[in-house]
Amino acid sequence: MSSIGNGGASALATPVIPGERIRLEDRPVTGTKRVLLAAPRGYCAGVDRAVVAVEKALERYGAPVYVRKQIVHNIHVVRTLEQAGAIFVDDVGEVPVGARVVFSAHGVSPAVVAGAAERGLDTIDATCPLVTKVHREAMRFAKQDATILLIGHSGHEEVEGTMGHAPERTILVNGPEEVDHLEVDTDGPLVWLSQTTLSVDETMETVRRLRERFPTLQDPPSDDICYATQNRQVAIKKVAKDADLVIVVGSRNSSNTMRLVDVSLEYGADAAHRVDYAHEIRQEWLDGVATVGVTSGASVPEVLVREVLAVLAEAGYRDVEEVVTAEEDLMFSLPKELRVDADGNQDERALGGRRRLDWQREA
């Protein structure tokens, strides 16, 4: 199997396919065993839109459909789409001339778009609309000759795409620890933007330190950290304060998933672990644990959470209480190429985002 890199970060290892596992034991603990299930969790509107876009492209055009980078940062989703006929590549140069390619939810730079055009590729842009908003902000501020301080993670596809829209005007800030070492021209306007999947608390700390050093720093016109990232962090904060252990379902190259692990520990959980699949849960994690918090990153299908709950039930954690901190009903239209079927009729799935409501319907 191919390994698709996360921008300049480490390549994604081939996962262990779920199969035989050691059955967890129902060992005694002090107190009553229970699960606190965070909501919102899992699929956001942008992720669902992107996944449905690949599915619809396969249905309409047939396999193969090429996808630049991972459509979303989740092993299970990527491997499932591979089995359906999607081929994931690191660069548009790997796509055969004249073939069809989908751009991932994380967005691309103008240079990638130009490279696809040079090869005569038929492109479908599945960039999350909230990422596109940041791209437009970057272009607008660059036209105003502003210096853009982009808070984000070096090597992440989203950061590379955003910087590519204003490369001469953008300086990357990986976190608050870098603020004191920045070399910035303060003669002109100065504005901050951010990657959409960061920790809200850490981003605000970075902004605070930036403003201490650069008092004229301007805010973006609206919050760049996406609603889903914020909602999932708020929910796990409420869960973590009462949890002995938090299990976060999601892949290690998912920024928002890894932030949920961090936030869980920062807000009171004694331990927090990330898993791709339920079979990765270890017996020793549960030793002495009465309350388990469970959540999932914004690119995680609900079926993976249900499998985790089933495994925990085997270990005696059958009492599941859902902790709801927000309701989500946002939907995004599919890319324009996929809003009608081959006969020109409106497709019944023209709106992406419905499946991420599974947690609400099943509550």
C-alpha positions as CSV (number, residue, x, y, z in Angstrom):
1,M,0.0,0.0,0.0
2,S,1.1,3.5,-0.7
3,S,2.0,5.9,2.1
4,I,0.8,9.5,1.5
5,G,2.7,12.1,3.3
6,N,1.2,14.9,5.5
7,G,2.8,17.7,3.6
8,G,6.4,17.9,4.8
9,A,5.7,15.8,7.9
10,S,6.4,12.1,8.3
11,A,4.6,9.6,6.0
12,L,1.6,7.8,7.2
13,A,2.4,4.2,8.1
14,T,0.3,1.4,6.8
15,P,-2.2,0.6,9.6
16,V,-2.8,-2.7,11.2
17,I,-6.1,-4.0,9.8
18,P,-8.6,-4.7,12.5
19,G,-8.8,-8.4,13.2
20,E,-8.2,-10.7,16.1
21,R,-7.7,-8.9,19.3
22,I,-7.4,-9.8,23.0
23,R,-10.7,-9.5,24.7
24,L,-10.6,-6.9,27.5
25,E,-11.3,-8.1,31.0
26,D,-14.0,-6.7,33.2
27,R,-11.8,-6.0,36.2
28,P,-13.1,-4.4,39.4
29,V,-12.5,-0.7,40.1
30,T,-13.4,1.7,42.9
31,G,-16.6,3.3,41.9
32,T,-19.1,2.7,39.1
33,K,-17.8,2.1,35.6
34,R,-19.1,4.6,33.1
35,V,-18.4,6.3,29.8
36,L,-18.7,10.0,29.2
37,L,-19.3,10.4,25.4
38,A,-18.5,13.9,24.1
39,A,-20.7,15.6,21.6
40,P,-20.1,17.1,19.2
41,R,-17.5,14.6,17.9
42,G,-16.4,13.1,14.6
43,Y,-17.2,14.2,11.1
44,C,-17.6,17.9,10.4
45,A,-19.3,19.4,7.4
46,G,-16.1,20.0,5.5
47,V,-14.8,16.5,6.0
48,D,-18.1,14.9,5.0
49,R,-18.3,17.1,1.9
50,A,-14.8,16.0,0.9
51,V,-15.4,12.3,1.5
52,V,-18.7,12.4,-0.4
53,A,-17.0,14.3,-3.2
54,V,-14.6,11.3,-3.8
55,E,-17.4,8.8,-3.5
56,K,-19.6,10.7,-6.0
57,A,-16.7,11.1,-8.4
58,L,-16.1,7.4,-8.3
59,E,-19.8,6.7,-8.9
60,R,-20.1,9.2,-11.7
61,Y,-16.8,8.7,-13.5
62,G,-15.7,5.3,-12.4
63,A,-12.3,4.2,-11.0
64,P,-9.7,5.3,-10.8
65,V,-10.1,8.8,-9.4
66,Y,-6.9,10.4,-8.2
67,V,-6.7,12.4,-5.0
68,R,-3.9,14.7,-4.1
69,K,-2.8,13.9,-0.6
70,Q,-5.1,12.2,1.9
71,I,-8.6,13.5,1.3
72,V,-8.9,13.9,5.1
73,H,-6.5,12.8,7.8
74,N,-7.9,9.5,8.7
75,I,-6.5,6.0,8.0
76,H,-9.8,4.3,7.9
77,V,-11.4,6.8,5.5
78,V,-8.4,6.7,3.1
79,R,-8.1,2.9,3.0
80,T,-11.9,2.6,2.5
81,L,-11.8,5.0,-0.5
82,E,-8.7,3.1,-1.9
83,Q,-10.7,-0.1,-1.9
84,A,-13.4,1.7,-3.8
85,G,-11.0,2.8,-6.5
86,A,-9.4,6.1,-5.3
87,I,-5.7,6.5,-5.8
88,F,-3.9,8.8,-3.5
89,V,-0.8,10.7,-4.6
90,D,1.6,13.2,-3.1
91,D,1.9,15.4,-6.1
92,V,-0.2,16.2,-9.2
93,G,2.9,15.2,-11.3
94,E,2.1,11.6,-10.4
95,V,-1.4,11.8,-12.0
96,P,-1.5,10.6,-15.6
97,V,-1.9,13.4,-18.1
98,G,-5.6,14.2,-18.7
99,A,-6.8,12.2,-15.8
100,R,-9.2,13.4,-13.0
101,V,-7.9,14.6,-9.6
102,V,-9.6,15.7,-6.4
103,F,-7.9,18.3,-4.2
104,S,-8.2,17.4,-0.5
105,A,-10.2,19.1,2.2
106,H,-7.0,20.9,3.4
107,G,-6.7,23.0,0.3
108,V,-3.9,23.7,-2.2
109,S,-1.7,26.6,-3.3
110,P,-2.1,28.3,-6.7
111,A,1.1,26.6,-7.8
112,V,-0.6,23.2,-7.4
113,V,-3.6,24.4,-9.4
114,A,-1.3,25.6,-12.1
115,G,0.6,22.3,-12.1
116,A,-2.7,20.4,-12.6
117,A,-3.6,22.7,-15.5
118,E,-0.3,22.1,-17.2
119,R,-1.0,18.4,-17.2
120,G,-4.5,18.9,-18.5
121,L,-6.0,17.4,-15.4
122,D,-9.8,17.5,-14.8
123,T,-9.8,18.9,-11.2
124,I,-12.5,18.7,-8.5
125,D,-11.8,21.0,-5.6
126,A,-12.9,19.5,-2.2
127,T,-11.2,22.2,-0.1
128,C,-13.2,22.9,3.0
129,P,-15.0,26.3,2.5
130,L,-13.6,27.4,5.9
131,V,-10.1,26.9,4.6
132,T,-11.0,28.7,1.4
133,K,-12.1,31.6,3.6
134,V,-8.6,31.8,5.1
135,H,-7.0,31.7,1.6
136,R,-9.2,34.7,0.6
137,E,-8.2,36.6,3.7
138,A,-4.5,36.0,3.0
139,M,-4.9,37.2,-0.6
140,R,-6.8,40.3,0.5
141,F,-4.3,41.3,3.2
142,A,-1.4,40.7,0.8
143,K,-3.0,43.1,-1.7
144,Q,-3.0,45.7,1.1
145,D,0.8,45.1,1.6
146,A,0.2,43.7,5.0
147,T,2.6,41.2,6.7
148,I,0.6,38.1,7.6
149,L,1.6,36.1,10.7
150,L,0.2,32.7,10.0
151,I,-0.2,30.6,13.2
152,G,0.1,26.9,12.2
153,H,2.1,23.8,12.0
154,S,5.0,23.6,9.6
155,G,4.5,20.9,6.9
156,H,0.8,20.7,7.3
157,E,-1.0,20.7,3.9
158,E,-3.4,23.5,5.0
159,V,-0.5,25.7,6.0
160,E,1.3,25.1,2.8
161,G,-1.8,25.9,0.8
162,T,-2.5,29.1,2.7
163,M,1.1,30.3,2.5
164,G,1.1,29.6,-1.2
165,H,-1.6,32.3,-1.7
166,A,0.6,35.0,-0.3
167,P,4.1,33.6,-0.2
168,E,6.0,36.9,-0.2
169,R,3.8,38.4,2.6
170,T,3.5,35.4,5.0
171,I,5.5,34.4,8.0
172,L,4.8,31.1,9.7
173,V,4.5,31.0,13.5
174,N,4.5,27.5,14.9
175,G,3.5,28.5,18.4
176,P,4.0,30.9,21.3
177,E,7.6,29.9,21.8
178,E,8.6,31.3,18.4
179,V,7.2,34.8,19.0
180,D,10.3,36.3,20.6
181,H,12.5,35.2,17.7
182,L,10.4,36.5,14.8
183,E,11.9,39.0,12.4
184,V,9.1,41.2,11.2
185,D,8.9,44.4,9.2
186,T,6.6,46.6,11.4
187,D,6.5,49.6,9.0
188,G,3.3,48.4,7.3
189,P,0.1,46.7,8.4
190,L,0.5,43.5,10.5
191,V,-2.3,40.8,10.8
192,W,-2.6,37.3,12.1
193,L,-4.3,34.4,10.5
194,S,-4.4,30.7,11.7
195,Q,-4.7,27.1,10.6
196,T,-8.3,26.0,11.1
197,T,-7.5,22.9,13.2
198,L,-5.4,24.3,16.1
199,S,-5.9,24.3,19.8
200,V,-8.0,27.4,20.6
201,D,-6.1,28.0,23.9
202,E,-2.7,27.7,22.4
203,T,-3.6,29.9,19.5
204,M,-4.9,32.6,21.7
205,E,-1.8,32.4,23.8
206,T,0.3,32.9,20.6
207,V,-1.9,35.9,19.7
208,R,-1.5,37.4,23.2
209,R,2.3,37.1,22.9
210,L,2.3,38.5,19.4
211,R,0.3,41.5,20.5
212,E,2.6,42.1,23.4
213,R,5.5,42.4,20.9
214,F,3.5,44.0,18.1
215,P,0.8,46.2,19.6
216,T,-0.6,47.2,16.2
217,L,-1.3,43.6,15.2
218,Q,-4.8,43.3,13.6
219,D,-7.2,40.5,14.0
220,P,-8.8,38.6,11.1
221,P,-12.3,39.7,10.2
222,S,-13.7,36.5,11.7
223,D,-12.4,33.5,13.7
224,D,-10.1,31.2,11.6
225,I,-10.3,28.2,13.8
226,C,-13.2,26.2,12.5
227,Y,-16.5,25.7,14.4
228,A,-16.0,22.0,14.5
229,T,-12.5,22.2,16.0
230,Q,-13.7,24.6,18.7
231,N,-16.9,22.6,19.5
232,R,-15.0,19.3,19.9
233,Q,-12.4,21.0,22.2
234,V,-15.2,22.6,24.3
235,A,-16.9,19.2,24.7
236,I,-13.8,17.3,25.7
237,K,-12.9,20.0,28.2
238,K,-16.2,19.3,30.0
239,V,-15.7,15.6,29.8
240,A,-12.0,15.6,30.8
241,K,-12.6,17.2,34.3
242,D,-14.5,14.1,35.3
243,A,-12.5,11.4,33.4
244,D,-9.8,9.1,34.7
245,L,-9.0,8.3,31.1
246,V,-9.9,9.8,27.8
247,I,-9.8,7.8,24.5
248,V,-9.6,9.9,21.4
249,V,-10.4,8.2,18.1
250,G,-8.5,9.5,15.2
251,S,-5.2,9.3,13.2
252,R,-1.9,10.6,14.4
253,N,-1.5,12.9,11.4
254,S,-4.8,14.6,12.2
255,S,-4.0,18.0,13.8
256,N,-7.4,18.4,15.5
257,T,-7.3,14.8,16.8
258,M,-3.9,15.4,18.5
259,R,-5.1,18.6,20.0
260,L,-8.0,16.7,21.6
261,V,-5.5,14.5,23.4
262,D,-3.6,17.6,24.6
263,V,-6.7,19.4,25.7
264,S,-7.9,16.3,27.6
265,L,-4.7,16.3,29.7
266,E,-4.7,20.0,30.2
267,Y,-8.3,20.0,31.5
268,G,-8.1,17.2,34.1
269,A,-7.9,13.8,32.6
270,D,-5.4,11.5,34.4
271,A,-4.5,9.9,31.1
272,A,-5.4,10.3,27.4
273,H,-4.7,8.0,24.5
274,R,-5.3,8.2,20.7
275,V,-6.4,5.1,18.8
276,D,-7.3,4.5,15.1
277,Y,-9.3,1.4,15.9
278,A,-10.9,-0.1,19.0
279,H,-8.6,-3.1,19.0
280,E,-5.7,-0.7,20.0
281,I,-7.2,-0.1,23.4
282,R,-4.9,-1.8,26.0
283,Q,-6.0,-3.5,29.2
284,E,-3.5,-1.6,31.3
285,W,-5.1,1.7,30.3
286,L,-8.3,0.6,32.1
287,D,-6.6,-0.5,35.4
288,G,-8.2,1.4,38.2
289,V,-10.3,3.5,35.8
290,A,-13.9,4.2,36.7
291,T,-14.8,6.9,34.2
292,V,-13.7,6.8,30.6
293,G,-14.2,9.8,28.3
294,V,-14.5,9.2,24.6
295,T,-14.4,11.6,21.7
296,S,-13.2,11.6,18.1
297,G,-11.5,14.0,15.7
298,A,-13.3,15.8,12.9
299,S,-12.3,13.4,10.2
300,V,-13.5,10.2,12.1
301,P,-16.6,8.3,11.0
302,E,-19.0,7.4,13.8
303,V,-18.7,3.7,13.2
304,L,-15.2,3.8,14.7
305,V,-16.5,5.4,17.9
306,R,-19.3,2.7,18.1
307,E,-16.7,0.0,17.9
308,V,-14.8,1.6,20.8
309,L,-17.9,1.7,22.9
310,A,-18.6,-2.0,22.1
311,V,-15.1,-2.9,23.3
312,L,-15.4,-0.8,26.4
313,A,-18.8,-2.5,27.2
314,E,-17.0,-5.8,27.2
315,A,-14.7,-4.5,29.9
316,G,-17.7,-3.4,32.0
317,Y,-18.2,0.2,30.8
318,R,-21.8,-0.2,29.7
319,D,-23.2,2.9,31.3
320,V,-22.8,5.6,28.5
321,E,-23.7,9.2,29.2
322,E,-23.6,11.6,26.3
323,V,-22.2,15.1,27.2
324,V,-23.6,17.5,24.7
325,T,-22.2,21.1,24.6
326,A,-23.4,22.2,21.2
327,E,-25.7,21.2,18.3
328,E,-24.3,21.3,14.8
329,D,-26.4,21.6,11.6
330,L,-24.0,23.3,9.1
331,M,-24.0,21.8,5.6
332,F,-21.7,22.6,2.7
333,S,-22.7,22.2,-1.0
334,L,-20.6,19.6,-2.9
335,P,-18.1,20.9,-5.5
336,K,-20.0,22.3,-8.5
337,E,-18.9,19.4,-10.8
338,L,-20.8,16.9,-8.5
339,R,-24.1,18.7,-7.8
340,V,-25.8,17.2,-10.7
341,D,-25.8,13.6,-12.0
342,A,-24.7,12.4,-15.4
343,D,-28.1,13.4,-16.9
344,G,-27.9,16.9,-15.5
345,N,-30.4,16.3,-12.7
346,Q,-29.9,17.6,-9.2
347,D,-28.1,15.0,-7.2
348,E,-29.8,13.9,-3.9
349,R,-26.4,14.4,-2.1
350,A,-25.7,17.9,-3.5
351,L,-25.3,18.9,0.1
352,G,-22.4,17.4,2.0
353,G,-22.4,17.2,5.8
354,R,-25.4,15.2,6.6
355,R,-23.6,12.1,7.9
356,R,-21.7,14.0,10.5
357,L,-25.0,14.3,12.3
358,D,-25.0,10.6,13.1
359,W,-24.1,11.3,16.8
360,Q,-27.2,13.6,17.1
361,R,-29.6,11.1,15.5
362,E,-28.3,8.2,17.6
363,A,-28.2,10.0,20.9
